[in-house]
Amino acid sequence: MFLQEACFLGALCLNSMPLAT
């Protein structure tokens, strides 16, 4: 599903490079 994939990708992305704006 989109939501599940988005959540997974989002978590991975955040883990890889957190959005510290």
Secondary structure, DSSP 8 states (H G I E B T S, - for coil): -HHHHHHHHHHHHHHHS----
